[in-house]
Amino acid sequence: MNIICDAGGTIQSCQIDGDFFIESADDAASTQYLQALAQALMAGQSVQSSVQSVQSVQSSVQSSVQSSIQSVIDDHPDCRLIGTDAAAIATAFARAITAAAALARDTNPSQSRAAHLSQPSRQQNPSSASHLSHLSHADADADYAERWKQLEHSLVMFHDHPRMPEEQMRIDEAWAREVAAGTRRPTLRIWEWAAPAVVIGRFQSAADEVNLDVAERLGFHVVRRCTGGGTMFIEPGNTITYSLYAPLDFVQGMSIEESYRLCDWWLIDALRRLGLDVHFAGLNDLASQYGKIGGAAQRRFPISHVDRLGQVADAGSSSRAAGVHGGAVLHHVTMAYDIDATKMTQVLNTSREKLADKAVKSAVKRVDPLKSQTGLSREQIVSHLMRWFLRDYLTDYADEARQ
């Protein structure tokens, strides 16, 4: 959360940063949604009025803005905020206001003040009902297997060559939009990285998440991906990343939470066949009996038009449309094969608030790499993942789950 105040203590701007997700019809809707949330936070708030009573600022500000934030959420039913909620946003804003108020006591009144503190904490969404919530695990597996079996008929899977981080980000969004437009077949791509990188989520602040000077000195490329969620620490050879670009029909009728389970269903099964008791942790983390393995992020792209020149545009934006295509879901996962814990803590910022919100003592302890969990080389694990699709696991699951 970043706020900027003028000399009189009036909040001039507010930016909501964090490792959350927004599902909406298009980018413009997401932007407008965030702007509406920021306006609700700023309305009637003043740092100057709180300077004399800093201790009471956080609780009073939090209670006053939470209802305003909830009203904005309720007024935008077409935008889905995932990974945070009104209470978490209000808490982060109250912390930033408290910091600004404390700063105001020691700052020349003629100077503008800025404060940033604490992203909105990640919240799970237990009230979000899945269309499969009433099914047994066997029936859910059968549904997943059937969807993957249908997708497999047109799926292209390949192990990509090394690419620079900036190109990886461009490809991910471009290929998802092409699948949405019907100009690319469904694809599952296993990445290779050509350089170390820090990949921040769509709504995160690079300055808040990364020690930028250290990252530059150590040769890390800081890039932003098109999906929400948290920061990824990447070193070539130490991570395994894949992207799935699938038609939106693949997740039809599913909640966001359930679509994560579907998209990673094959991966969970493949890793279990290596002897790991892999499961989902929260919305988008993957973990085993030994610790966290990695995390996923996802974004749905709207139904697109393809004009007569073959150019892709969001639905409704082209009068020359030659056909309408069914949209796409982009789902990508990064898993730690190995990790340089010391270097990671040098490059990444991890605030005390974030650690407290996630109930962990350090970012390092949250991850237990695949190398230590399996004893296999990275190449062996990648080869195992590729071979999963060459076997009859989909048919086996669909048949066995229904017995």
N, C-alpha and C positions, 0 to 999 in steps of 0.2 A: 504494500500500500504506500503510495507516494502522494504527499500533499505539498502545495506551495502556497504560502500566505503573503499578503502585502504587509506594509509597515503597520497598518492598523489592526492586523490580526485576522482580517477577512480571508477566507480560503479562496484562492484564485483558481486552483486546479486540483484535481484529484484523479489519480490513475490507479486502477485496481489490477494488481499483478498477482500471479499465483499459478500453482500447478493444477488448475481446474480445467474443465472442458465445457464448451458450449456447443450444443447441437441446434442448428437453425437452418432455415431455408437457403441462406447464402451468406457471404461475407458481410454484406451491407447490414443484414439483420443482426448479426453478431455485434458489429460495431455500434449500431444504434442501441442495442441492449446494454452494452457496457457503458455507453454514454448516459443512458437513463439511470443506471445504477449509481454512477458517479454524481450525477446531478442530485439524486435523492440524498446522497451522503452530505453534499455541500450545503443543501438548503437550510438556511438559518443557523449554520454552525459558525462559530468564531473562536479562534484561539485566544485572542486578547481577553475576551470575557472570562476565560477560564484560568488565566495566569495566576490569579491570587489563590486559587483553590485547586492546585494540580492534583492533589491526592484524590479529590472527588470527581475528577474529570472523567476517568475511564468508565465508571459505572453509569454516570448520568448521560454521557454521550451514547454509550452502547444502547441504553434503553430507549433513547429518543430516536435513534436512526433505524433500529431493527424493524420497527413496524413500517417505516417508509420503504425500506429495501424489500420487505415482503410484498408490499403493494405493487412495486415495480415487477417483481417476479410473477405475481398473480395477473398483472395487466399484459404480460407477454406470454401467452400460452403456447405460442409457436416456437419459443426459444426454451431450450432445456439446459439448466445449469447443473452440471454434474461434478461432484467432488467437493462442493462447498454449499453453504446455504446462507440465509439471511443472518442468522446468529453469528456464524463464523466471520462474515464480512463486517458486521457491526463491531465485533471484537477487534479485528485487525484495524479498523478505522479508529476505534477508541484508543488503541495503543499508539497509533500515529499522532492523534490529537494530543495525547498525554505527552509524547516526546516533544511535539512542537510547542506546547504550553511551557514545558520545562525549559526549552531552548529560549523561549521568549523572555524569560526572566533575566537571562544573561546576555541578551543580544541587543545591540544598539537599536532603538526604536525606529531609526530611519532606514534600517536595512530590511530587505525581504528575508523571509525565513522559509526553509524547506525542511521537511522531515519525512523519513520513510522508515517503516518498521513492519515486519511480520506480514507475510502473505496470508490471505484467508486460509485457515486450516482445512485440510482435507477431511471431508465428511463422507461417510458411506450413506447410501440411500436405501435403508431397509424397507421403507414404505413403498418403494417402486416395485410393483408386482410384475413378475415375468409371466408370459403366456404359458410357460412350461412349469410354473411353480407347483402345480398340482400333480405333476407327473413323477413317477418313480425315476430313480437314476437309470434304470434299464431302458425305460421308455424315452427318457431324454437322450441317452446315448443312441438309441435307434433313430430318433429324429435328427440328431447331429450327423450320424453316418449317412442317412438318406440324403440330406442336403449336400454333404461333401461328395457323395457318389454322383449326384446330378451335376455338381460343379466340375467334377473331374473330367467329364466328357469333353469340355472345352478348355480346361485349365492348361496353361503353359507354366511349367516349373523349370527354373534353371538357376545355376550357381553363377552369379555375375562376376565380372573382373573388377579389380580394385578401381575405385573412383574417389575423387576428392570430395570432402564433406559438402562443399557448396553444390556440387553436381548431384550428390545424393538427395539433397533437399529438393532441388528442381525436378528431378526425375520422379520422386515420390508423388508430388502433387500433379505433375503433368500426366503421368500414367493413370492416376486415379480419375482425372477428368476425361481422359480418352476412353477409359472403360465406361464411364458415365455416359459418354456420347456414343458408345457403340463402335468406336473406331479401333479399339484394342481388345483382344481376347482377355478373359480373366487370367491373371498372372500371379504366381508366387515366386518371389525373387529373394534368394539368399545373398546378402551383401558381402562385399569385401571393401575394407577401408584403405585408402591410399595415404592417409595422414591422420595424426591424432586430432581429436575434436571434443568440444563440449557442445552438446546439442540441447538447447533450451526449448521449452514448450512454447506454444503459440501465444500464451498470455503471460509469460514470465518476463521479468526485467533482467537483462544480462548483467547489469551492474550489481543487482542484489544477489544473483545466483553464482557469479563467477568472480574470482580475483583476476581481473582482466590483465593487469600488468604481468602477473605470474604466468598466466596462460600464454600470453604473447612471448614471453621470454623462453618458455619451454616448448614453443612451437605448436601450440594447440589452436586450431581454427574454431572460433566461436560462431555457431550458426543457429538459426531458428527454423524449426520444422513447422509444418502446417497443421499439426495436431496439438491439442492441449496436453496437460500432464507435466511431469517434472523433468529435471535435468539429467542428461546421460553423459557419463564420462567414458570416452572412447579412446582406446589405443589399438592400432592394427595388431591382429593376432591374439588380442585378449578379450574380444567380444564376438558374439554370434548374433547377427541381426537378420531378420527377414521381414518382408512386406507382402501382404496379400492385397491385391486389387481385384475386387469381386463386384459383380452386379448387385444392385441394391435388393433385388429379389432374393438373394442368398440369405439375407437377414429379415426378410419380410415377416411381419407379425411378432417380432421379438422386441423386448425392451433393450435399451443400451447395455444394461448389465448382462443380459442373456446372450447378446451378440458377441461379447468378449469371450464367453465360454465356448460358443460355437466356433469362432475363428481360431481359437487356440486348442480346440479339441484334439486335432491331429497331433499337435506338438506335445500335449500332455501325454497322449498315448505313446508317442515315440520315446519320450523321456522315461516313462514308466517301464518300457521294455529294456531300458538300461539299468533297471533296478532301483530307480528313484521313486519315492512316494510323493509324486508331484501333485500339487493342488493350487487352487486359486486363493489368494490372500487379499481380502478387500475387493475393490472394483477391478484393478488392473495389474496387480502383482502376481508373479509366479513364485512358488516356494516349494521346498521339499522338507523332509524330516530333518535336514541339516541346516536350513536357513533359506533366505531369499535367493532366487536364481536371477530374476530379471523383472522387467515391467513391460506393459503394452500400452499403446495409445491408439485411438481410433477416431475416424471422422467420416461422416456421411456426406457425399456430394450430391447436389440436387439433380433432378431430371434435366437433361440438356437437349438443346437443339443442335443439329448439324445443318449448316446452310449449304447451298448448292456449290459453294466453293470449298466445302470440306472443313470450314472453320467451326470451332466449338464455342458455344455461348450458353449461359444459363438460360433455363426455360423462361420464355416471355421476353427475352431481350433481342430477338431477331425476327424481323418480319419476313425474312427470306427462308424460313425454316423448311427444310426438305423432309424432315422426319423427327420424331420425338423418341428419345431413348431413356432407359429406365433408371438412370442414376447409378451411383457406385458407393461402396464402402471401402475405405482404406484402413487397413489394420496392420500395424507393425509392432515388432517385439525386439528388444535388445536384451540379451542374456550375457552375464559375465562368465567368460571361460576362465580368465585369470584376472588379477587386479593388483595394481601397485597402490596399496592403501596410503602410503605416505604421500605419494605424488597427488593422489586424488584429493586428500585433505588440504594440500597446498593450493590446488587449482580452484576447488569449489568453496563457496561460502555456505556455511550451515549455521543459521542463527539459533540462539538458545530457544526462542519461541517455537521455531520449526521442530527442533528436537523434542521439545516438551509435547507439542501437539501430536507427534508421531510416536511418543512413548518409547524413544530409543536414546541410548547414551551417546552414540556416535554413528555417523553415516557408514563407517567402515564395518561395524558389527552387524549391519543390516544385510550384508551381502556375503554369501558363501559360494564361491565360484564353482563352475562345473568341473574344472580341473581337479580340485580336491575332492569333489563329490563322486566322480566317476573313475579317476585314474587314467582316463583316455586322453589321447591327443585331440587337439581342436579338429584336425582333419578327420579323425575317426568319427567324431560326433557329427560333423557336417555331413559326412558320407552316410552315416546312419539315418539322418533326417531325410536325405535325398532318397534313400532306398525305401523309406516307409511308403512312398507313393507307388513304388514298383511292385509292391506285394498286394495281396488280396485282403488287407486289413479292413477296408471299408465294407466289403461284402460280408466278411466274417462278423464284424460288429453288428451290421444291420440284421443278420440272421440270428446271431447268438442272443442279442438283446431282447428279441421278441419271443424267445423260447421260454 
